[in-house]
Amino acid sequence: FYLTPPQVNSILKANEYSFKVPEFDGKNVSSVLGFDSNQLPANAPIEDRRSAATCLQTRGMLLGVFDGHAGCACAQAVSERLFYYIAVSLLPHETLLEIENAVESGRALLPILQWHKHPNDYFSKEASKLYFNSLRTYWQELIDLNSGETTDVKEALINAFKRLDNDISLEAQVGDPNSFLNYLVLRVAFSGATACVAHVDGVDLHIANTGDSRAMLGVQEEDGSWSAVNLSYDHNAQNEHEVERVKMEHPKSEEKSLVKQDRLLGLLMPFRAFGDVKFKWSIELQKRVVESGPDQLNDNEYTKFIPPNYHTPPYLTAEPEVIHHKLRPQDKFLVLATDGLWETMHRQDVARIVGEYLTGVHHQQPIAVGGYKVTLGQMHGLLTERRARISSVFEDQNAATHLIRHAVGNNEFGTVDHERLSKMLSLPEELARMYRDDITIIVVQFNSHVIGACQSEE
């Protein structure tokens, strides 16, 4: 099934979103110039989510990608709720008191976040009251615990992740008299999601990661070339420290059954995630909740089975690993993306493709045909294609779209092959998943002038 270039473009651009940080008095005072984001589904419905928001009561911007599994319910809930938990964790005591007093007396609340959303980024109206009540309980506890110290960003991020996961678990245990909401909180808790979140404030960049989405910094070297710096580690079987951590948390007798076929208990790829209460609750609790839950839950095979060799839960945590990086003028952009991107592209290629796209400068590498026998005709074809590519690069107005185009359409020579792109995008839903995963990307562009000025002030 052949798609024309305009058809390919309309598929690729369907979910793209861009945000430019506004200037004040003609000056840009933020270390972030703006960001581009996009999503390409492989699952129907897509199980990835993305979020971006400016913190209004503290400085800083939050951006995140969320990769759901066993459905999209958990990723959806985390994408709506996590930034509120982070923002509340960062608020000073007085502001928390102001917010609580406003709720008490029925006055309008101080807005905490300004969201930057694509029209397709859904928010569940039905659950908003429940979500708000859980969040309020959290800030009330923070008020009671007031130590008078300013909150450390790293600590705030860790607390927010853990607390939201805890609330997801509690809401499912308590249930809800409204049957729609009851089913919703159970679906959220029994499905799962990984999260990779960036908090940017001046030159301070914090990445909080739970699972196997990734954050990568694009750095421009002095000679103009691009390099990639990892700002997160995958929490899966490929990470030896992570395997060790899991083993340390359980008795020696379980060592052989903890990680099988590179999966947690032989089932789950990420070793850290939100939700997934099948890997956190005791067997008794799982049975009690499923038995008293709505019938739809009983019909769901996923909720019925108990993982094999399930002796000492919890086996899974939502606690993030937080990495702090001080931005430098040569740090030009940040890529946050779900594993759908990293399965198809090496970070070095990601850095080069985005870097060249943002600067509009293409370092022409000699054409490498790595071990292929290439005729002169084919060579001529490759060079013509390269020329065409340079003129077509600017058809993407969005860096994330440009990256998805490469992730899905690259051929063995590292150039976008329209025919391949057309084939990959026209696969029927049930086949698409066999060839690729959902891809969600946010590309954040930094303001080198502001970063340089902040540095010299420090």
N, C-alpha and C positions, 0 to 999 in steps of 0.2 A: 504494500500500500504506500504510494509515493506522496509525500507532502511537498508542496511548493515552498520556496523560502518565506513568503508572507505567512503561510500556515504555520510553519515552524516557529516564526517570530511570535505569532499570536499565542501559541502554546507556551513558549518560553517567557513571555512578558506578562502572562495572566496574573501572576501574584507578586509582581515587582513593586517595591516601595522605596522612596527616597526621602530623606529628611536633611535639610541644610540648617545648621545652627544659626539663628538670627544674629545679625551684628547690632551693636549698640553704639550710637553716635558715629556710625561709619567704621567702627573698630570691632574686630573680632576678639572677644576676651576669653573665649573657651579654648581649651586644648583640643577640642573635637570640632572639625569643620562640618562634619555631617556623616551620614551613613547610607548605604544602599543595602536592601535586603531582598531576598527572593526565595521561593520554594518551588520544587518540582515534585509532584506526587508520583509514587510508584504504587502505593497501596490506595485502595478506594474504600473509605475516605482516607486521606493522608493522615499518618500517625505522628508526624512532626509538628511542632509549634514554634513560634518565635515571639519575642516581646522586646519592646524598647520604650523607655520612659525617662523623663528628666525628673530628678528629685527636687521638689519645690521648696521644702523646708530645710534641706541641707544642700550643700553643693554636690554636683556630680550627676552622672548619667549612668543608667543601667541598661544593659543589652544582654539578651540571652537566647540560646537555642535549646529546644527540648525534644528529645526523641522518645516517642512512646512505643511500648510493646504490649502485646495482648490487647490491642485496641487503643483508641486515642484518648480515652477518658482521663487518665492520670496526667498525660502531657498537657491536656487542655486545662485541667484544674491548676497545675503548677504554673503554667504560663500566665494565668489570671492572678494568682495569689502570691507567688514567691516575692515579687518586687515590693508588695505592701509589707511583707514580713521583714524584708531587708531594710526598707525605708524606716519602719517603726523602730527597728533595732539600732538605727543610726541617730534617731532623734534625741535631742537633749531633754532632760527631765522636765524643764518648764514647758516645752512644747507638748510633751505627752500629757501633762496636767491640763493644758489649755484644751487639747482635743477631748480628753475625758470629761472636762467640765461642760464643753459644748454639747456632748452627747447627753449628759445628765440633764441639762436644762433645755434640751430640744432645739438648740441653736444650730445654725449652719456650721459644718465642719471646715476647718482649714483643709484645702486640697493638699494631698501629700505627693501625688504623682501627676505629671502631665504625660499621658500616653501618646505614643506615635504609632498609630495602627493603620494597617491596610483594611479596606472595607471587608475583606474576607476573614479577618482575624476576629473570630467569634468570642463573645463573652456571655456566660450563662446568667440570664436575668433571674431564673428561678432560684438559683442557689445563693444569690448575692447576700441575702439576709443571714443565712447560715454561716457563710464565709465571713461576713462582717462580725458576727458574734464571737466566732473563734479568734479573730484578729483582736477584737476588743479585750477578750480575756487575757491575751498575750500582753497587750500594752498595760493593762491593769497590773499584771505581775511585774512588769518592768518598772512601773511606778513604785510598787511596794519594795522592790529590791534595790531601789535607788542607792548607789554607792557614792554618788557625787563625782565619780571619775568620768572623763570623756570616753566615749566608746571607741575602741580600736576597730578599724574597718574589718580586719581579718576575723576578729571575734564575732562581730555583728553578722558577717556572712555565714559563719559556721552555725551560730545560734539560730539564724533565720531558716536555714535549710533543715536543721534538725527539728525545729519547732513545727514547721509546716508539715513535715512528714509525720510527726507525732499527732498533729491535729487530724490529718487524713485518716490515720489509724483509729483515733478515738471516735471521730464522727461515724465511722463505719460500725464500730462496736455499739455505740449508743443507738444508731438507727434514727429514723425520723418518722413521725406519724403520717406525714404526707408520703404516699406510696411512690410517687414519681421521684421525690428527693431521696427517699430511702434507697431506691434502686440506683440512683445516681452516685450517692456516697459509697455504695458497695462496689459499683463498677470502677470508681476512681481508685479505691483501695486495692482491689484485686488485679487491676491492670498496673503497669509500671511506667516509669519515665526516667531518663537520664537528663542532666541539666548542665549546661556550661554557660556561666554568667560572668560578664565583665562589669566592673564599677570603675568609671573614669572620673577622677577629680583632680584637675590641674595636671601635675606631672605624675600623680599616683595612679597607677593602673593595678587593680586587683582582679585576678581571675579565680572564680570558685567553680570547681569542676567535680561532678559526681557522675561517673560512668565513662562512656567512650566517645562523646563528642569532643571536639578539640578547639583550642585557641592557639593562634599562630600570629606572630608579629612579622610584618614585612619591613625589612631594614635596607636602606639604600647605602651601599658602600661608597667610599670616596671616588672610585672609578665609574660610578653610575650604575654598577651592576646590583642585582637584588639578592638578598639572602633571607632565610627564614629562621626565626627563633621560636622554638616550642614554648608555650606558656601553660601547658597542661600535660598531664600524663594519663594515658588510657587506664581505666580500672577494669582490666580483663586478664585472661590467662597469659597474655604476652608480657605482662608486667610482673617481673619476678618478685618485686617488693610487695605487690598486691597479693600474690599467691601466698607469700610468707605471712602477711598480715592475717589473712583468713585462717591459715593453719594455726597461728598463734592463739586465735580466739576460740579454738575448739580442742577437745581432748585428742591425744595422740592416736587413740583407737580409731578416730574418724579420718585420719590423714589420707587414706587411699580413696575414700568416697567423696571427699570435699570438692575436688576438681576432676571431672571426668570429661573426656573429649573436649577439653578446653572450655568447659562450661561449669558454672557453679552447681554442685549436686547433679551434674550431667544435663542441666536444663537451661540455665540462664547465662547469656553471654556477658553482660556487664556485671561486675562484682560490687557495684554500688548503684543504688537507684531509689527513687521515690516510690511509694506504693508497694506493689508486690508483696502483700501481706502473707502470701503463701510461703514466703521465705523468712518471715519475721514472727508470726504468731505461733503459739503452741497449737498442737493438733486439737486439743479440747476446744480452744477458743475458735479455731477455724470451723469445727463441726457445729458449734453452738450458733455462730453467726449465720452460716449457710442454711442450717435447718430452720432458724427463725426468720430468715430473709424471705423476700418475695419469690414467687415461683420461677420467674425468669432466671433467677440466680441458680436455682436448682437445675435448670435445663442446660446451664453452661458447664460444659465438660471441664473447663479450666479450673473452676472453683471446687469441683468435687474431689479431684485427685490430691493425694498428699505426696510431696516430693519423696523420692526414695532415700533411704538412709537419713531420715529426718529425726535427729536425736536431741540436739542442743541448740534450738533456735535462740536468738535470731542469727541467720546466716548472712544477712544483707543489711547494709546501713546506707542512709542518705547523706551521711556526713561528707562535706566536700573537702577536697584538698585545695588549699588557697595558696596562690603564688602572687607575690607582690613584685612589680617592676617599675622602676623610676624611668619615665619616658625621656628620651634624648632626641635632639633635632633630627637625627638620622632614622628614627622610628617613624615611618610614614603611614602605616596602616595596620589594622588588626583584622584578622579573619576569624570569625566564630562559625563553626559548621558542624552539622551532624555527621555521623560516620559514613553516610551515603557519598559525601564528597571524598573523604580520605581513602575510601576503598578504591576509588578510581584514579586518584591523582596523588603524586608525591608533593610534600610541602614545598620543596624547592621550586617545582613547576608552578605551584599556586602563587608563590611569592613573585616569580618572574612575570606570570601572566597578568596578575593584578597590578604589579608595579608598572609594567609597560603600558597597561591600559590607563592608569591614572596619570602617568606623565606623558603619554602619547609618544614615547620614544621607544623604538624597537631596536634592541641590540641584535643585529642580524648575526645569528650564529651560523657558522658554515653548515650547509645542509648535511645532516648526518643520516646515512642510510644503513647504519649499523648492520653489516653482515648481509644485506640484501643485494642480490645482483640486479643492478638498475641499468636499463638501456638509456641511450641518450634521449630518446623520446620521453621516457618516464621522467628523466631529470628535468627536461624542458617543462613538462607538466607541473612538476613540483615547484619550479621557480615561478611559473605563471601564477600558480595557486598562491604562492607566497605574496606575489605582487597584489593580487586581488584581495588577499586577506588584509594587507596594510590599508587598502582603501575602505574595506568593509568594517574594520575594527570599530569605527565610530558609529556604526548603526546601533550598537547597544548604548543606551543612555545610562546604564546601571551596571556597576562593577560586578555585582552578584550574578546578574543575568549572563554577563560575559564569561564568568567563571563556570556557570552551569553549562553554557554552550560548549566549552572545552571539555568539561567533565564527561559529557554524554557523547560528544561528537568527535573527540580526538582520534586520529588514526595512528598507525605505528610510527609515523614521522613527526608526531606531536602537532599536527595541524588539524584544523576542524574540517572534517569530511562531510559535506552536506548530505551525501547519500546515507552515510552511517547515522547521522543525526536524524534524518527523516525516518529511517527504519526504527531506531530506538524510541522515537516519540510516537510512532504509530502502533507500537505493540499493544495488543489488547490487555486490559487490566490484569487478567489472571496470568499473563506471560511476563508483563513488565517487571513484576516482583522477582522473577527468576534471574533477570539480567542486571537489575540495579535496585537500590533502596531509595526511599524518599530522600530528597536532598534539600536541606535548608541552610542558607548562607547569609551572614551579615558581614559586610565589609565597612569598617569604621575608618574614616580618614582623619589623620591628626594634623594639627596646625603647628608646623615647625617653628614659626616665628614666636607664637605664644609660648611654646615649650622652651625655646631658647631664652626668652625673656625671663620666664619663671626660674630657669636654671641659674641665670646670672644674678637674679635677686637672692637666691639661696646661697 
